[in-house]
Amino acid sequence: MGQRSQIIVSLPKYFINENNHNNRGKEWLVFHNQWLYGYGFIKHLVEILEIFSLIRDNTKESSLGRFTLDYKGMLDKAILCANYKDPTNIRRTEKYFDAKEENDNKKIISIGSWAKLFKELDNNNGFIFLRIDSHGKIGFDILNGTEDADEIARKSPEKYLRLFLKKEEMSDKEVVSLLDRLKEFPNINYKTKIKFPKVEQ
């Protein structure tokens, strides 16, 4: 029930120093939202990207290079902030798999491919990919859900919105502003730039 979508996140390795137990390899996280589709889906994406970037920039400024930045922690804060930015919003984004697990690497790898993962996830209105690189640069990609088109495929933000909005609605100033804000962030390609995770040797 609801307009179900997921956010799939690729995080870089987190290294503090040799033999530090807080070091982490590349991580994957999957988040779920029960109510996102259309304009709200894109708005939520923009808010997460902008809030993450704000947190990252403020942290870089205050750290003065003294420590490695924890992009995973920043992402969690950005999603939490986006969830509650509007007090009337019911778009709560939460971990999809077991919240007790540090990351979703084992679960994703056990499924075996993006195609199988898309079928496994409870989704009807689209997927957001987020990739954060080792410098904290965040990029995104969008795929439609099974309810909105015959097959799951990459969509530009405009093409995704056209699945839900009439032609005249696309020129609404709120929609135009949202798409302009999204242009500040790189659009990545999950097929070539986001390799399906494999077990690290």
N, C-alpha and C positions, 0 to 999 in steps of 0.2 A: 504494500500500500504506500501511496505517496509518490513523489517525483524523485526517484533514487539516483544518486550519482556518487562517484568516488574521486578522490584526489590521490594520485600515486606519486610519491616523492623519492627522488634519488639524492642522497646526501654524501658529501665527500668524506674521506678518511679524516679522523680527528686524532691528531698527534700532539702530545704535550712534551714528552721527552722519553728517552729509552727506558724500557721496563716499567713505565707508568701504567698502573692497572686501569686508569681512566681512558687510555688510548682505545680508539675504535676503528675498525675497518670501514669500508664503504657500506652505507646502510640504506635500506628501503623501508618506507612506511606507507601504509594504505589507510586513508581516512574515508569515512562515509558520511553522507548527508541525506536525510530522508525527504527534503523539500526543495532541492535545487533544480531549476530548469530555466531555460530561456534567459531573460534579462537578469533575474536573480543569480543565476549560475555565473554569468560574466561579471556581475557586480561583486560577488563574493570573491572571485578570482582576483579582480583588480585590488580589492581591499587587502587580501592576503599579501599580494606582491608589494603593495605600497607600504604596508605596516612592517613587513619583514625588512624592507630596504631601510626604513626609518630606524628600526631597532639596530640593524647592522651598522649603519653609519654612525649612530650615537655611541655604540659600543666601541667601534674602531677609534673614534675620537677620544674616548675616555681611557682606553687601554694603553695607548701610546706604545703599542707593540710589546707589552710586557707578557702577554699570554696568548695562546691559540684561541681563536674565537669559536664558540660552540654554536654552530649554525642550527643544529637540531633543537637546542634550547630556544633559539630565536624563532624558529619556525613554530614551535609549540605556542609561544607567546603571541605570535602573529595570528595564528588560527583562533586562539582564545579571544583575542582582541576583536577580530573580525566577527566572531560569533555574537559578541555582546555590544558591538558598536551602536547598533540600533536596538533600543530596549523592547520594541514591538516585534522584533525579528524572531522567527521560529527556525531559522536556518542553522541549527546546531551541528557543527562538524566534529566528529569524534573518531577515534581509532576504530578501524573495521574489524581487525582480528583481535586476539587476546590482548587486552590493554596491559596485562602484567608483563608481557614480553618486551624486551628493550627495543627490538625492531622486528620487522616482518620478513627478514631475509630467508629464514628456513621455510616459512610457509610459501612464499612466492617461488622459491627454487623447487620445492616439492611439486608444485603445480606444473611447471615445465616450459611454458611459453606464454607470450602475451595473449594469443588467441584463446588458450585454455583459461587463463586468468580472467579475461573479459567474460567468459561464459560462467565462470565460478562466482564472480561478484554479483551481488543483487543490484543490478543497474538497469534503468530504462531511459535515463535522460542525459547520459554523457559522462565522459571521463576527462579529468584534468591531469596532465603530467606537470610536475614541477621538478626542475633540476637545479641544484645549488652546487656551484663548482668550488674548488679549493680557495678561491679568492672571495667567496660570498656572493658572486654574481648569480642572480636567479632568473631562470627562463621558464617558459611554459609551452604546452601543446594542448590541443583540444581534440577529442574524438566525440562523435555523436553517440547517443544511446540507441538501443534496439527498438524503442518505441517511436523514434523520430525519423528513421530511414531504414531502407532494406538491409543495409550492411553497415557495420561499424567502420568508420573511415575518418581520417584527419579532416578537420574543418578549420578554416580561418575563423576568427571571432565573428566576422560579418556573416559568413556562411552558416555558422552555428545559429546565430540570432535569426537568420531568415527562415529557419525551420519553425520558428515560433511567432515571429512578428510579420505583420502585413507590410507591404512596400512603403506605404506612407508612414508607418510607425518607425521605420529605420531612420527617417530624417528628424525624428524627435530630438530636441537639443540634449536631453539626458542621455539618450543612446549614443549620439555623436560624441558627447563629452567622454563617456565611458570608453568608447573605442579609441579615442585620441589618447586617453591616459594609458591604455594598454599598449600603445605603440612605443612607450618608453622602455618596454621590456622585450628581450629577444624571444622570438617564436622559434622553438626548437623542433626537431623532427624525431619522434620517438622511434621510428623504424631504423634510422641510421645513427642517431646521436645517443639514443637511450638503449643500449644493448640489454637483452634480457639477462638478469643476474645469474651468475654461475658460482659454483662453490670455489672459493679461493684456495689455491694450492699452498 
